[in-house]
Amino acid sequence: MATFLYSIGRFAFRRRRLVALVWVALLAIAGVGAATASTATSNSFSIPGTEAQRAFDLLEERYPGQSADGASARVVFKAPEGEKITAPENAAEVSGIVKELQDGSDQIASVADPFDKKAPAVSQDGTTAYISVTYDVSSFELTEETRDSLKNAGNDAREGGMTVEIGGDALMVMPETGITEVIGVVVAGIVLVITFGSLVAAGLPLITALIGVGIGVSAITALASVMDLGSTTATLAMMIGLAVGIDYALFIVSRYRAELAEGREREEAAGRAVGTAGSAVVFAGLTVVIALAGLTVVNIPILTKMGLAAAGTVVLAVLVAITLIPAFLGFAGERIVSRKDRKARKAAAEQAAATGEVLVGDAPRDNGGTRWSRFVQRRPVMVLLAGVIGLGVIAIPAASLEMGLPDDGAQPTSTSPRKAYDLLSDGFGPGFNGPLVGVVDLKNSDDQDAVLQRITGEIQKNDHVAIVTPPAPNDAGDTATFQVIPKDRPNSTETETLVHDIRDLGDTLKSEDGAEVYVTGATAMNIDFSEKMNDALLPYLALVVGLAFLLLMVVFRSILVPLKAALGFLLSVVAALGAVVAVFQWGWLGGLFGVEQPGPIMSVMPILMVGVVFGLAMDYEVFLVTRMREAYVHGESPSEAITTGFRHGARVVTAAAVIMIAVFAGFIGSTEQMIKMIGFGLAIAVFFDAFVVRMAIVPAVLALLGKRAWWLPRWLDRALPDFDVEGDKLRKKLDGDAAEGGSGKEERETVSV
């Protein structure tokens, strides 16, 4: 592996114009594809194998022509203080808006008058009413004229003193991440400048990462309509691609500068940097890809697409790192090193030439990393206990985790959808915003009317039910639907219990009358989704950790090091989940992070954190411990190897972690609760894993294990493939070539650096 990547690095350095041209061409092609692609018209959500999805499929089969993908909206009215919405002047105003909406767009499917006697939509106290609006097309296909017509509905009523708010998905727009995303990239740039002391060296990782992300996100945008990719897919891919792209470039550029410091010629330094650090990048990227692609085992299409799209962006980041980075290093010349270091090396070279000495590179110097590693090795038990106990305390809130999917009730209180949600909840009850849809398959039933009466009667007796609407059979008479309005909030445990009670009733009816009863709707889908996430978490965790354990065993030629890496990851991800619960569910420090409405944690969050954070955690494990393994293989003691690993890796890993935290934290400013939560969760998880687990717990454990950390049974060592990640075979090959070719040229080259 190292030898192959060494050749790629030298080739890319020599043929840098060709390599750069290829990547720029790919970026242009992807950009053109994104610009000319049709807009994604659907953001479908399905959960194969669940009862809610089976009911949804049955509705599509038995009620042809009624599209479930059409956008919808509710225009909610509340009468002025002391008045009724049913008062003649208020009712006339609302009815006029119904007519206005009907005539406002040819994309309208239906507009329901709240004063229609067949289906009234007025609260019992007569103060609140709503107009239901449905469209023939999805929210992404609505024209600006249609949106404007909906937004302007009720302007006159507002001027008359009525409260008018609009909810539903018809006004749904792409989430905004705000200025904090830009701040994240700026912070990354500042950290790179501090780390390298050179604007050229700092700008190179940013430029290459943006090229890789640009290609990846553009490709996702171009394929969005064909593959039904939602907006969150591109956002997650950008978030992860930008973070790992900067980090991977950072590690290779850092190793390149280290090779220059040892006296290598620039092309040789590029080849060795890609052969050594590039090997770590490939395996680190592979762990991220395994974790993201492993999301397919959950068998939820939207999650599968998100994982594969993000994994594709990571693959691009790896390819950019091992090809475009060495090409750009060729363009950068000596400016990749700070002016101060260039002057120091020039002075050292002149002195060496005057005295006849051979310049062999800079001697290793102590830095913050070496001092920290020695401190940890002197007090490994104390550091280990402090890290484990600290993360354990932060993880405590994770025991109170409640999962669900966000709805308009999770929107900021200043938005119209949230205000409409609250008006409906106040006027019609907490469960009105989460109606359950009952679907009855009557094909195998003999007395259909009696079955329907029994079903609705039994459901109405449930303590958690507010209203059951009369069943509405289809034209064929083989299916009927009805609505159940719970008494409690959509995301409450009482509503979840109600869903299971209705399904238990359906099992009884099927055995007695042959009728099948299903429960669907957004609330039931959310419940099924959360349960499926819970059921899939352990198998997914076993798959990802198992595959990565084998991969790391190949990389480190050890059993205990991969085991330590996996256990440390579990500790950091549970602690991060505890922090997410404390902020987003309990509301602690919610104002600081823009959380206006604490509530259940997004159902996909735990499994997404496991997938993404595991891959990123293994990045730092590979980058830091590979250098230790390299030093140990080349003859250093276990203690010296830890110090060497921190001498070369601590500063870079710290910079990489700060950059990744900054990039993820940039998405906390998103207006979309899902993106905000993902950004916070990943940022805090990287903080815990990089600074507590990898920089403290890992060296403490390695210090306690000593030589046992690198133990591997001989039979297993022979059975495992050797990819030479630490570059031992590459070093021997190059040293052998140098011995055969003489040292004169090498000496002249080292003096010229």
C-alpha positions, 0 to 999 in steps of 0.5 A: 500500500505505502509503495503504491501510494508513494508512486502515486504521490511522485507521479502527481507531483511531477504531472501536477498540471495534468492532475490539476486539470483533471480535477478542475474538469471534474468540478466543471462537469459536476457543476454543469450537471447540477446547474442543468438538472431538474429540481427535485420534486419529491422528498419521499419518506418510507419505512419498509416493513412497518404497519404504517407503510403497509397502510400507506401502500394500501391507500395508494392501491385502493384510492387511485388518483389521490396523490399523497405527495401533494403539498398541504397547508392550514390557514388558521384564524383566531378571532379578536379578543372577546369575539367569535370566529363564527360572528357574521363579519368574521365568518364572511371574512374567512369565507372570502379568503376561501374563495381567494385561495380557490382562485389564486392558483391552478395548482390547488386541488381543494380548499375546505371551508371551515363553516361547511356543515359536512366537515366543520373546522371550528373549535368548540369555543368558537374562537378558532377555525382553519382552512385546509388547502391541498395541492396537486403537486409537491411543495418543491413544485409549487410556483412562486405565485402559488406560494405568494397567494398562500402567504398573502391569504388573510392580510385583510383579516389581520388588519381587521384584528384577527390572528392569521397563521399558516402551517403545513409543508406548502411553504417549506423551503430549503433550510438555511445554515446562517452565517455560522457555517461561514464562521466555521470555515473561517475558523478552520482557515485561522487554525491552519494558518496557526498550525503551518505558519504559512498562508499557502500551506493553510490555504491548500487544505481549504481549496482542495477540500472545497473542490472535493465537496464541490464535486460531491455536492454538485453530483448529488444535486444533479442526481437529486431528481432521478434518485429522489435525494432530499435536501438533508442528503446534500447538507450531510454530505457537505458537512462530512466531506468538508470536515474530512477533506480539510483533515486529510489534506492537513495530515498529508501536508504536515507529513510533507513538511516533516519530510522536508525538515528531514532533508528530503528533495521536494518530489521525494518528500511528496512521495513519502508523505503520500506513501505514509500519511496517505496510507493512514488517510486511505484506511481512515477514509475506509472506516468512515465509508464503512460506517456510512455505507453500513446505514443500508442495513437499517433498510430505510431508503432516506437513511441509505441515500444519506449514508451512501451520498456522504460515503461518496463524498468521503471517497472523493476527499481521499482521492483528492488527498492522495492525488491533488494535494501532491500536485498542489505541493508541486505548485506551492514550491518552498512557500509551503514552509513558513518564511521563518523556517525557510530562513532558518534552513537557508542559514543552516545550509550555508553554515553546513556548506562553509564547515563541510558538514552534511545537512541531514535535517532538523533534530527532533524537538520537544513540543507540547505534544511530547510534554503532554505524553510524558505527563500522561505516562507518569500518571496513566491511572489518574488520567484514565480515571479522570477521562472515563469518569468525566465522560461517564457523568456527561453520558448520564442524560442519555438514559432519559433519551426520548426519540421522535421526529420533529414537526411544526411544534419543534419550529422556533416560536417566532415562525408562522408554522409554529404559531399555527401549530399552537393555535390549533393545539389551544383551540382543538386540543393537543392531539389535533396536530397529530391525527391518526389515520385508520385504514380498514381492509374489508375484503375478507369481511362478511358484515362490513357495516357492523365491523366498521361500527365495532371498530370505531366504537371500541376505539372511542372507548379508549381513554387516550382518544378525543374524537373518532370520525365516521368511517369513509368507504372507497367506491369499491366498498372494500376499504374504509378510512377514519381519523382518530384525534388523540387527547395528548401531544403527537410525541407523547407516550400516551399517543404511542400507547394509543397506536399500539392499542388500536393495532392490538384491536386490529389483531383481534378483529382479524381473527374474529371478523376477517377485517384488517385494521392499520394505523398510519399517518405522520404520527404513526409513521414517526412511532414506527420509525423510532422503533425501527431505529431502536431495533437496528441500532445494536445490529448496526453497531455490531456490524460497523464496530466489527468490520472496523475492528478487523480493519484496525487489526490489519493496520496496527497488527494488534488486538488490544489497540483496536479493542481500546479504540472501539471502547473509547469510541463507545464512551465518547458517542454515549457522552455526546448523546448525553449532551444532545439530550441535555440541550435539545430534550431537557433544554439546558443551555438551549438559548445558547444553541438556538433551541427554542422548544426542547423536545424528543431527540430526532429518531435518526440521531443515535444511529447517525451519530454512531455511523459518522462519529465512529468513522471520524473517531477512527481517523484520529486513532489511525493518524495518531497511533499509526505514527506510534506503531511506525516508531515502535516497528523501527526500534523504539520502546513502547514509551518512546513510541508514544512520545514520538507519536505525540511529537509528530501527531498531537499538534496536527490531530488537535488542529484537525479536531478544532477544524472539524468541530468548527465545521460541524458547529457551523451548522448549529445556526441552521433554521432546520432543527434536524441539521442543528441537532446533527451539527451540535451532536457531531461537534461535541462528539468530535471534541470528546473523542479527540481531546479526551479519548484519543489525546488522554485515554489512549496514551494512558492505556498504551502506557499501562499496556506497554509491549502488550499493546502491540501483541498479535499471535503469530498465526494471526499475524501470518493470516492477516494481509500486510498493507505496510501502513507504517511504511516499513517496506517502503523505507527499506526499499528506498534505503536500499535504492539509495545505498545502491545509487550512492549518497552524493546526489542525496547529500547535494539534494538535502543541502538545497532544500 
